[in-house]
Amino acid sequence: MRTKAAIALPDIQRKQAIAAVQQYFADNMDEPIGDLKAGLLLDFVLSELGPSIYNKAIADARLFFEERTSDLGAICYHDEFPTSRKKA
């Protein structure tokens, strides 16, 4: 199995995520959090919790796909030569 790096966010999403962490701290904690600490917390969450969240999302997507395609053969099947069979 290949090893993948921690989940990386594009710069704009990273800035938005850091702002969200800072807003959470402003709303729920006793003191504000700066850019550096919010970024470090985000990095921790992405590296430690990100893989579990990713794996669950992939499992959910796979189940969704399998449920939709499980009866694909029956849904897409058409009788061949239906008129010829009626005459025979």
One Martini backbone bead per residue (centre of mass of N, CA, C, O) as a GRO file, in nm:
protein
   88
    1MET     BB    1   0.097   0.035   0.022
    2ARG     BB    2   0.063   0.359  -0.013
    3THR     BB    3   0.201   0.667   0.079
    4LYS     BB    4   0.051   0.958   0.197
    5ALA     BB    5   0.009   1.261   0.237
    6ALA     BB    6  -0.120   1.493   0.378
    7ILE     BB    7  -0.362   1.697   0.364
    8ALA     BB    8  -0.394   1.944   0.111
    9LEU     BB    9  -0.443   2.286   0.075
   10PRO     BB   10  -0.524   2.535  -0.078
   11ASP     BB   11  -0.457   2.853  -0.006
   12ILE     BB   12  -0.752   2.960   0.014
   13GLN     BB   13  -0.853   2.730   0.204
   14ARG     BB   14  -0.649   2.770   0.427
   15LYS     BB   15  -0.733   3.058   0.501
   16GLN     BB   16  -1.027   2.983   0.566
   17ALA     BB   17  -0.963   2.773   0.787
   18ILE     BB   18  -0.810   2.963   0.976
   19ALA     BB   19  -1.047   3.159   1.012
   20ALA     BB   20  -1.236   2.944   1.137
   21VAL     BB   21  -1.062   2.884   1.383
   22GLN     BB   22  -1.058   3.173   1.489
   23GLN     BB   23  -1.366   3.198   1.520
   24TYR     BB   24  -1.403   2.968   1.716
   25PHE     BB   25  -1.226   3.088   1.939
   26ALA     BB   26  -1.384   3.355   1.969
   27ASP     BB   27  -1.664   3.204   2.044
   28ASN     BB   28  -1.538   2.952   2.263
   29MET     BB   29  -1.297   3.103   2.386
   30ASP     BB   30  -1.103   3.309   2.595
   31GLU     BB   31  -0.900   3.331   2.346
   32PRO     BB   32  -0.732   3.415   2.094
   33ILE     BB   33  -0.600   3.321   1.768
   34GLY     BB   34  -0.348   3.296   1.565
   35ASP     BB   35  -0.217   3.213   1.269
   36LEU     BB   36  -0.007   3.006   1.362
   37LYS     BB   37  -0.183   2.834   1.556
   38ALA     BB   38  -0.407   2.775   1.353
   39GLY     BB   39  -0.220   2.631   1.148
   40LEU     BB   40  -0.121   2.407   1.340
   41LEU     BB   41  -0.399   2.292   1.401
   42LEU     BB   42  -0.472   2.225   1.112
   43ASP     BB   43  -0.237   2.031   1.060
   44PHE     BB   44  -0.319   1.829   1.276
   45VAL     BB   45  -0.600   1.760   1.171
   46LEU     BB   46  -0.510   1.666   0.887
   47SER     BB   47  -0.305   1.440   0.989
   48GLU     BB   48  -0.494   1.288   1.209
   49LEU     BB   49  -0.808   1.314   1.090
   50GLY     BB   50  -0.820   1.314   0.780
   51PRO     BB   51  -0.798   1.007   0.707
   52SER     BB   52  -1.067   0.923   0.842
   53ILE     BB   53  -1.249   1.108   0.678
   54TYR     BB   54  -1.163   1.008   0.401
   55ASN     BB   55  -1.233   0.707   0.435
   56LYS     BB   56  -1.535   0.755   0.487
   57ALA     BB   57  -1.597   0.896   0.220
   58ILE     BB   58  -1.510   0.662   0.039
   59ALA     BB   59  -1.702   0.450   0.157
   60ASP     BB   60  -1.961   0.605   0.089
   61ALA     BB   61  -1.912   0.625  -0.218
   62ARG     BB   62  -1.892   0.323  -0.270
   63LEU     BB   63  -2.171   0.244  -0.167
   64PHE     BB   64  -2.329   0.423  -0.356
   65PHE     BB   65  -2.222   0.294  -0.616
   66GLU     BB   66  -2.300  -0.004  -0.557
   67GLU     BB   67  -2.605   0.044  -0.527
   68ARG     BB   68  -2.639   0.163  -0.824
   69THR     BB   69  -2.478  -0.102  -0.973
   70SER     BB   70  -2.591  -0.387  -0.885
   71ASP     BB   71  -2.841  -0.375  -1.123
   72LEU     BB   72  -2.727  -0.308  -1.410
   73GLY     BB   73  -2.774  -0.563  -1.579
   74ALA     BB   74  -3.089  -0.558  -1.557
   75ILE     BB   75  -3.141  -0.265  -1.652
   76CYS     BB   76  -2.963  -0.295  -1.938
   77TYR     BB   77  -3.127  -0.527  -2.032
   78HIS     BB   78  -3.214  -0.683  -2.350
   79ASP     BB   79  -3.388  -0.849  -2.548
   80GLU     BB   80  -3.317  -1.067  -2.801
   81PHE     BB   81  -3.510  -1.106  -3.054
   82PRO     BB   82  -3.828  -1.075  -2.979
   83THR     BB   83  -3.982  -1.148  -3.245
   84SER     BB   84  -3.855  -1.427  -3.312
   85ARG     BB   85  -3.952  -1.574  -3.053
   86LYS     BB   86  -4.261  -1.556  -3.098
   87LYS     BB   87  -4.259  -1.739  -3.362
   88ALA     BB   88  -4.111  -2.007  -3.234
   0.00000   0.00000   0.00000
